[in-house]
């Protein structure tokens, strides 16, 4: 029964994320096919710039909020405090993004770039600057997330159809992205009000002391969130600097496909998050076997998907984007191997937070950001966009696997990963048993 229970939870988490993938693919494919690589390059450039300063919105609080809310889901003053903090951060983020666009265009921000900026900024706020999604993750109610995803994406796609039918310019078409984020926020807000006892909202207020404590704890995570997007987006930004917008569009068409499936690691991890937290804080002897089994599950799924997409990469690009994106298949066949390290990283990051080792998120991001930027400047001029794809895989290998071996506190995470790879290839029967054991744990 516990396996069925976990599978139901995973299915609801998957509903939100699978629709997110479909929605993301539609947005990329529509812009790519209808408006060409150059316009996709403009959208990708603004999104990459937005991602590099999104730390001002998140403030490194996501994992901390899930952890604290799981312990005390009725502390609404805490939730309000986080909401206000991230809203203020979003205002700062919006000003910084526009300032960079204004400076880079020498004071002449094109109208289409401005509309894209508004769309990306609003999407960032309603998707990242609210605690509602984190709340429902913490209280383990993925059904609310799944329902909100289905409804909001249906509305957004309806807007998309109307915009295309009216033959609007592409920068008006892409407004369907913030429409989705806004509708989902409103749905989750309504679900939050309905699922909470009104009497518990009395006396709810902004807690300055808690805000200070949260910021103090989040300092290394903020540092990490400053540096992590740099190495994630360095490839697109450097390509736009060294090559041209068309190259950016071709590269990002493949890179965006890779990032669409990153959610799988988070789905699987969040499905078992309460078990993970309870086993750790209860000092349960089953904890290590549970982590090993979960690691094996994540690695196996990543290997299967990476192998399949790598083999059929050219066909996938042709079907989704057409002949204009020749060369993106080579990028995709390389980039998908990031999944082997990104999927387990969802588990590893939460282990760091649970164990109070958030400072290592900053350390690894600092090291890998330097590596990614320097290697991209070396590889892109010599190997073009394929070189950027190689650097991307190497960066994730360092950030989400290799670097853990260099610190005593994190070495155990590195060994979890080594154990998973070793058992999968040398003793698949035992690997299967551990995976089944983890699936049988009820949250």
C-alpha positions as CSV (number, residue, x, y, z in Angstrom):
1,X,0.0,0.0,0.0
2,X,2.8,2.4,0.8
3,X,4.2,2.0,-2.7
4,X,0.8,2.9,-4.2
5,X,0.6,5.8,-1.8
6,X,4.0,7.1,-2.9
7,X,3.2,6.6,-6.6
8,X,-0.1,8.6,-6.2
9,X,1.9,11.5,-4.7
10,X,4.5,11.2,-7.4
11,X,1.7,11.3,-10.0
12,X,0.4,14.6,-8.7
13,X,3.8,16.1,-8.5
14,X,4.3,14.8,-12.0
15,X,1.1,16.4,-13.1
16,X,2.4,19.9,-12.2
17,X,5.8,19.3,-13.7
18,X,4.8,17.3,-16.8
19,X,2.4,20.1,-17.7
20,X,5.2,22.5,-17.0
21,X,7.4,20.7,-19.5
22,X,4.6,20.6,-22.1
23,X,4.0,24.3,-21.5
24,X,7.7,25.1,-21.8
25,X,8.0,23.2,-25.0
26,X,5.1,24.9,-26.5
27,X,6.5,28.3,-25.7
28,X,9.8,27.5,-27.2
29,X,8.4,25.7,-30.2
30,X,5.9,28.5,-31.0
31,X,8.5,31.2,-30.8
32,X,11.1,29.1,-32.6
33,X,8.9,27.9,-35.5
34,X,6.8,31.1,-36.0
35,X,9.4,33.8,-35.4
36,X,12.8,32.2,-36.1
37,X,16.1,31.8,-34.2
38,X,16.8,35.5,-33.9
39,X,13.6,36.2,-31.9
40,X,14.1,33.1,-29.8
41,X,17.5,34.5,-29.1
42,X,16.0,37.7,-27.8
43,X,13.7,35.8,-25.5
44,X,16.5,33.5,-24.3
45,X,18.8,36.5,-23.7
46,X,16.3,38.3,-21.4
47,X,15.5,35.0,-19.6
48,X,19.2,34.3,-19.1
49,X,19.7,37.8,-17.7
50,X,16.7,37.4,-15.5
51,X,18.0,34.1,-14.1
52,X,21.4,35.6,-13.2
53,X,19.8,38.1,-10.8
54,X,16.8,35.9,-9.6
55,X,18.7,35.5,-6.3
56,X,17.2,38.8,-5.3
57,X,13.7,37.2,-5.5
58,X,14.4,33.8,-4.0
59,X,16.8,35.0,-1.3
60,X,18.1,31.5,-0.9
61,X,14.9,30.6,1.1
62,X,13.2,27.9,-0.8
63,X,14.6,24.8,0.9
64,X,14.6,26.5,4.3
65,X,10.9,27.4,3.9
66,X,10.0,23.8,3.0
67,X,12.0,22.5,6.0
68,X,10.5,24.9,8.5
69,X,6.9,24.7,7.2
70,X,7.0,20.9,7.3
71,X,7.7,21.2,11.0
72,X,5.1,23.9,11.7
73,X,2.6,24.4,8.8
74,X,0.3,26.7,10.8
75,X,2.9,29.4,11.5
76,X,1.3,31.9,9.1
77,X,3.4,34.8,10.4
78,X,6.4,33.0,9.1
79,X,4.8,32.5,5.7
80,X,3.8,36.2,5.5
81,X,7.3,37.2,6.5
82,X,8.8,35.2,3.7
83,X,6.2,36.5,1.2
84,X,7.0,40.2,2.0
85,X,10.8,39.6,1.9
86,X,10.6,38.0,-1.5
87,X,8.2,40.7,-2.9
88,X,10.7,43.4,-1.8
89,X,13.4,41.4,-3.4
90,X,11.5,41.1,-6.7
91,X,11.2,44.9,-6.9
92,X,15.0,45.2,-6.6
93,X,15.4,42.4,-9.2
94,X,13.1,44.1,-11.7
95,X,15.1,47.4,-11.4
96,X,18.4,45.6,-11.9
97,X,17.3,43.7,-15.0
98,X,15.9,46.8,-16.6
99,X,19.1,48.7,-15.7
100,X,21.2,46.1,-17.5
101,X,19.0,46.1,-20.5
102,X,19.1,49.9,-20.6
103,X,22.9,50.1,-20.3
104,X,23.5,47.3,-22.8
105,X,21.3,49.1,-25.4
106,X,22.9,52.4,-24.7
107,X,19.7,53.9,-23.3
108,X,17.5,52.7,-26.2
109,X,15.6,49.6,-25.1
110,X,13.7,48.3,-28.1
111,X,9.9,48.0,-27.7
112,X,9.9,44.3,-28.2
113,X,12.7,43.7,-25.7
114,X,10.7,45.9,-23.2
115,X,7.6,43.8,-23.6
116,X,9.6,40.6,-23.2
117,X,11.2,42.1,-20.0
118,X,7.7,42.8,-18.6
119,X,6.6,39.2,-19.4
120,X,9.7,37.6,-17.8
121,X,9.6,39.9,-14.8
122,X,5.9,39.1,-14.0
123,X,6.5,35.4,-14.6
124,X,9.5,35.5,-12.1
125,X,7.3,37.1,-9.5
126,X,4.3,34.8,-9.6
127,X,6.4,31.7,-10.0
128,X,9.2,32.4,-7.5
129,X,8.3,35.3,-5.2
130,X,5.4,33.4,-3.5
131,X,5.5,30.8,-0.7
132,X,2.3,29.0,-1.8
133,X,4.0,26.3,-3.9
134,X,6.5,25.8,-1.1
135,X,3.7,25.5,1.5
136,X,1.9,22.7,-0.4
137,X,5.2,20.9,-1.0
138,X,5.9,21.1,2.8
139,X,2.5,19.8,3.9
140,X,2.7,17.1,1.2
141,X,-0.4,18.1,-0.8
142,X,0.8,17.7,-4.4
143,X,-2.8,17.4,-5.6
144,X,-3.3,21.1,-5.1
145,X,-0.2,21.8,-7.2
146,X,-1.3,19.5,-9.9
147,X,-4.8,21.0,-10.1
148,X,-3.5,24.5,-10.2
149,X,-1.0,23.6,-13.0
150,X,-3.7,22.0,-15.2
151,X,-6.1,24.9,-14.9
152,X,-3.6,27.7,-15.3
153,X,-1.9,26.2,-18.3
154,X,-5.3,25.6,-20.0
155,X,-6.0,29.3,-19.6
156,X,-2.6,30.3,-20.8
157,X,-2.8,28.1,-23.9
158,X,-6.2,29.5,-24.7
159,X,-4.6,33.0,-24.7
160,X,-1.8,31.6,-26.9
161,X,-4.4,30.3,-29.5
162,X,-6.2,33.6,-29.5
163,X,-3.0,35.6,-29.9
164,X,-1.9,33.5,-32.8
165,X,-5.3,33.6,-34.4
166,X,-5.2,37.5,-34.1
167,X,-1.7,37.4,-35.7
168,X,-0.2,39.4,-32.9
169,X,3.5,40.2,-32.8
170,X,5.7,37.6,-31.1
171,X,6.3,39.8,-28.0
172,X,2.6,39.9,-27.4
173,X,2.3,36.2,-28.0
174,X,4.9,35.3,-25.3
175,X,2.7,37.1,-22.7
176,X,0.9,33.7,-22.3
177,X,3.8,32.8,-20.0
178,X,3.1,35.3,-17.3
179,X,-0.7,34.7,-17.7
180,X,0.0,31.1,-16.7
181,X,2.1,32.0,-13.6
182,X,-0.5,34.6,-12.5
183,X,-3.5,32.2,-12.8
184,X,-1.6,29.5,-11.0
185,X,-0.8,31.8,-8.1
186,X,-4.4,32.9,-7.8
187,X,-5.6,29.2,-7.8
188,X,-3.1,28.2,-5.1
189,X,-4.0,31.3,-3.0
190,X,-7.7,30.2,-3.1
191,X,-6.7,26.6,-2.2
192,X,-4.6,27.9,0.7
193,X,-7.4,30.0,2.1
194,X,-9.9,27.1,1.8
195,X,-7.5,24.5,3.4
196,X,-6.6,26.7,6.4
197,X,-8.7,27.5,9.4
198,X,-9.7,31.2,9.3
199,X,-9.1,31.5,13.1
200,X,-5.4,30.8,12.7
201,X,-4.9,34.0,10.7
202,X,-5.6,36.2,13.7
203,X,-2.6,38.0,14.9
204,X,-0.6,37.2,11.7
205,X,2.0,39.9,11.1
206,X,5.5,40.5,9.6
207,X,8.2,39.2,12.0
208,X,11.3,41.4,11.7
209,X,13.3,39.1,14.0
210,X,12.4,36.1,12.0
211,X,13.3,38.0,8.8
212,X,16.8,38.8,10.1
213,X,17.3,35.2,11.3
214,X,16.2,33.8,7.9
215,X,18.5,36.1,6.0
216,X,21.4,35.2,8.3
217,X,20.9,31.5,7.8
218,X,20.3,32.0,4.0
219,X,23.6,34.0,3.4
220,X,25.5,31.1,2.0
221,X,22.5,30.0,0.0
222,X,22.1,33.5,-1.4
223,X,25.7,33.4,-2.3
224,X,25.1,30.1,-4.1
225,X,22.0,31.5,-5.8
226,X,24.1,34.4,-7.1
227,X,26.8,32.2,-8.5
228,X,24.7,29.1,-9.6
229,X,22.8,30.9,-12.4
230,X,26.0,32.4,-13.6
231,X,27.4,29.0,-14.5
232,X,23.9,27.9,-15.7
233,X,23.5,30.9,-18.0
234,X,27.1,31.7,-18.8
235,X,26.9,29.7,-22.0
236,X,24.0,31.7,-23.5
237,X,25.4,35.0,-22.4
238,X,28.9,34.3,-23.7
239,X,27.5,32.9,-27.0
240,X,25.6,36.1,-27.4
241,X,28.8,38.1,-26.8
242,X,31.1,36.0,-29.0
243,X,28.8,34.8,-31.7
244,X,25.3,36.1,-32.8
245,X,21.6,36.0,-31.8
246,X,21.0,33.2,-34.3
247,X,23.6,31.0,-32.6
248,X,22.0,31.9,-29.3
249,X,18.6,30.7,-30.7
250,X,20.0,27.4,-32.1
251,X,21.9,26.6,-28.9
252,X,19.0,27.6,-26.5
253,X,16.5,25.6,-28.5
254,X,18.5,22.5,-27.4
255,X,19.4,23.8,-24.0
256,X,15.8,24.6,-23.1
257,X,14.7,21.0,-24.0
258,X,17.3,19.7,-21.6
259,X,16.2,21.9,-18.7
260,X,12.5,20.9,-19.3
261,X,13.1,17.5,-17.8
262,X,15.1,18.6,-14.8
263,X,11.9,18.5,-12.8
264,X,12.0,14.7,-12.6
265,X,14.7,14.8,-10.0
266,X,12.6,17.2,-7.9
267,X,9.4,15.2,-8.3
268,X,11.1,12.0,-7.0
269,X,12.9,13.8,-4.2
270,X,9.8,15.7,-3.0
271,X,7.7,12.6,-3.1
272,X,9.9,11.1,-0.4
273,X,10.8,14.4,1.3
274,X,8.9,13.8,4.5
275,X,10.4,10.3,4.9
276,X,13.8,11.8,4.2
277,X,13.3,14.4,6.9
278,X,11.7,12.1,9.5
279,X,14.4,9.4,9.1
280,X,17.2,11.9,9.5
281,X,15.8,13.8,12.5
282,X,14.7,10.5,14.2
283,X,18.3,9.2,13.6
284,X,16.7,6.1,12.1
285,X,19.2,3.4,11.1
286,X,17.3,2.9,7.8
287,X,18.4,6.4,6.6
288,X,21.5,5.3,4.7
289,X,19.7,2.5,2.8
290,X,16.8,4.9,2.0
291,X,19.2,7.4,0.5
292,X,21.1,4.8,-1.4
293,X,17.9,3.5,-2.9
294,X,16.7,7.0,-3.8
295,X,20.0,7.8,-5.4
296,X,19.8,4.6,-7.5
297,X,16.3,5.5,-8.7
298,X,17.4,9.0,-9.8
299,X,20.5,7.7,-11.6
300,X,18.7,4.9,-13.5
301,X,16.0,7.3,-14.7
302,X,18.6,9.8,-15.9
303,X,20.7,7.2,-17.7
304,X,17.7,5.8,-19.6
305,X,16.4,9.3,-20.6
306,X,19.9,10.6,-21.6
307,X,20.7,7.6,-23.7
308,X,17.4,7.7,-25.6
309,X,17.4,11.4,-26.3
310,X,21.1,11.4,-27.3
311,X,20.5,8.7,-29.9
312,X,17.4,10.5,-31.4
313,X,18.6,14.1,-30.9
314,X,18.6,15.1,-34.6
315,X,15.1,13.7,-35.2
316,X,13.8,15.4,-32.0
317,X,15.1,18.8,-33.1
318,X,13.8,18.4,-36.6
319,X,10.3,17.4,-35.5
320,X,10.0,20.2,-32.9
321,X,11.8,23.1,-34.6
322,X,12.3,22.3,-38.3
323,X,15.2,22.7,-40.7
324,X,16.2,26.2,-39.5
325,X,17.7,24.7,-36.3
326,X,20.3,22.5,-38.0
327,X,23.1,21.9,-35.6
328,X,20.9,22.0,-32.5
329,X,20.8,18.1,-32.5
330,X,24.5,17.9,-31.9
331,X,24.1,20.3,-28.9
332,X,21.2,18.2,-27.6
333,X,23.1,14.9,-27.9
334,X,25.8,16.3,-25.7
335,X,23.8,18.4,-23.2
336,X,21.4,15.6,-22.1
337,X,24.2,13.9,-20.2
338,X,23.8,16.7,-17.7
339,X,20.8,14.8,-16.4
340,X,23.0,12.1,-14.9
341,X,24.2,14.7,-12.4
342,X,21.3,17.1,-12.2
343,X,18.6,14.5,-11.2
344,X,20.5,13.3,-8.1
345,X,21.4,16.9,-7.3
346,X,17.8,17.5,-6.2
347,X,18.3,15.0,-3.4
348,X,21.8,16.2,-2.5
349,X,20.8,19.8,-2.1
350,X,18.0,18.9,0.3
351,X,20.4,16.7,2.2
352,X,22.7,19.7,2.7
353,X,19.9,21.9,4.0
354,X,18.6,19.2,6.4
355,X,22.1,18.7,7.8
356,X,22.7,22.4,8.1
357,X,25.4,22.4,5.5
358,X,24.0,25.2,3.3
359,X,27.4,26.9,3.1
360,X,28.7,24.3,0.7
361,X,26.1,25.3,-1.8
362,X,27.9,28.6,-2.0
363,X,31.4,27.1,-2.1
364,X,30.6,24.7,-4.9
365,X,28.8,27.4,-6.9
366,X,31.7,29.7,-6.6
367,X,34.2,27.1,-7.9
368,X,32.0,25.9,-10.7
369,X,31.0,29.5,-11.8
370,X,34.7,30.3,-12.3
371,X,35.2,27.0,-14.2
372,X,32.2,27.5,-16.4
373,X,33.0,31.0,-17.4
374,X,36.7,30.4,-18.1
375,X,36.0,27.2,-20.0
376,X,33.3,28.7,-22.1
377,X,35.6,31.5,-23.2
378,X,38.1,28.9,-24.2
379,X,35.8,26.3,-25.8
380,X,33.2,28.5,-27.7
381,X,35.7,30.3,-30.0
382,X,37.3,26.9,-30.9
383,X,34.3,24.6,-31.0
384,X,31.3,26.9,-31.2
385,X,28.0,26.0,-29.6
386,X,29.0,22.3,-29.3
387,X,31.9,23.4,-27.0
388,X,29.4,25.2,-24.8
389,X,27.5,22.0,-24.5
390,X,30.6,20.1,-23.4
391,X,31.4,22.7,-20.8
392,X,27.8,22.5,-19.5
393,X,28.1,18.7,-18.8
394,X,31.5,19.1,-17.2
395,X,30.2,22.0,-15.0
396,X,27.3,19.9,-13.7
397,X,29.7,16.9,-13.1
398,X,31.8,19.2,-10.9
399,X,29.0,21.0,-9.1
400,X,26.7,18.1,-8.4
401,X,29.1,15.2,-7.9
402,X,32.9,15.6,-7.9
403,X,33.2,18.6,-5.6
404,X,31.6,16.8,-2.7
405,X,34.6,14.6,-2.2
406,X,36.8,17.6,-1.3
407,X,35.0,18.4,2.0
408,X,34.7,16.1,5.0
409,X,31.1,17.2,5.8
410,X,30.0,16.4,2.2
411,X,32.1,13.4,1.4
412,X,29.2,11.1,2.4
413,X,27.1,12.5,-0.5
414,X,29.9,11.8,-3.0
415,X,30.0,8.2,-1.7
416,X,26.2,7.9,-2.0
417,X,26.6,8.8,-5.7
418,X,29.6,6.4,-6.2
419,X,27.6,3.6,-4.5
420,X,24.7,4.2,-6.8
421,X,26.7,4.1,-10.0
422,X,28.7,1.1,-8.8
423,X,25.7,-1.0,-7.8
424,X,23.8,-0.2,-11.0
425,X,26.6,-1.6,-13.2
426,X,28.1,-4.3,-11.0
427,X,25.2,-5.6,-9.0
428,X,21.9,-4.6,-10.6
429,X,20.0,-7.1,-8.4
430,X,21.0,-5.4,-5.2
431,X,20.4,-2.0,-6.8
432,X,16.9,-3.1,-7.6
433,X,16.3,-4.3,-4.1
434,X,17.4,-1.0,-2.6
435,X,15.2,0.9,-5.0
436,X,12.2,-1.2,-4.1
437,X,13.0,-0.7,-0.4
438,X,12.9,3.1,-0.8
439,X,9.6,2.9,-2.8
440,X,8.1,1.0,0.1
441,X,8.7,3.8,2.6
442,X,5.5,5.7,3.4
443,X,5.8,9.4,4.1
